[in-house]
């Protein structure tokens, strides 16, 4: 995959790896505003935004528009099939990038908008723990999750007025993950449509800085002799 954005720390080795996946009909360069916001807060992070591997198959597409999978004639069943076909190549690239830059899985965050967010969410189900955090903006699961990741925290960000992927998908995902004892948060921006809005980017930074993953709480509580761990011992936001 081409890499229009690969920003490394000014000095020293990367301490975190943040991978940004664009939406359908777009390109990695479109993730620059989010990359800039993250870079300002996490200067020792490596920030990469690849172009999706396929040219956008809309005849009216602008030059350079890319897609992770086709949306021509897509429905609920074919979405699952197309996402599953797109995942192996993305997972291989993520692992290769972690190895190349020397950043481990726990220090990796995968963020995606729209179609890129769908892929980001599905990486957590297909390869639990490949990233410590997944941040999905204006996205959805290809199908309702049957199990929740145990080593990846999911952060859902959505506009309440999104006409492309309605915010109800985020609400349903949070409810499903909670029922499966998953670790997830949700932020919905009132009046925001299907855009990676700056207010959602700021909420993402807040979550990265302030949300303590449930697995971290569990490990800490388990280290205290005689202290039981229960679901109520931590805040799922």
Secondary structure, DSSP 8 states (H G I E B T S, - for coil): --EEEEE--SSS--SEEEEEE--TTB-GGGGHHHHHHHHHH-TTEEEEEE--SEE---TT--TT-EESS--TT--HHHHHHHHHHHHHHHHHHHHHHHHHHT--STTEEEEEETHHHHHHHHHHHHSTTSSSEEEEES---SS--SS--SS-EEEEEEETT-SSS-THHHHHHHHHHHHTT--EEEEEETT--SS--HHHHHHHHHHHHH---HHHHHHHHHTSTT----GGGS---
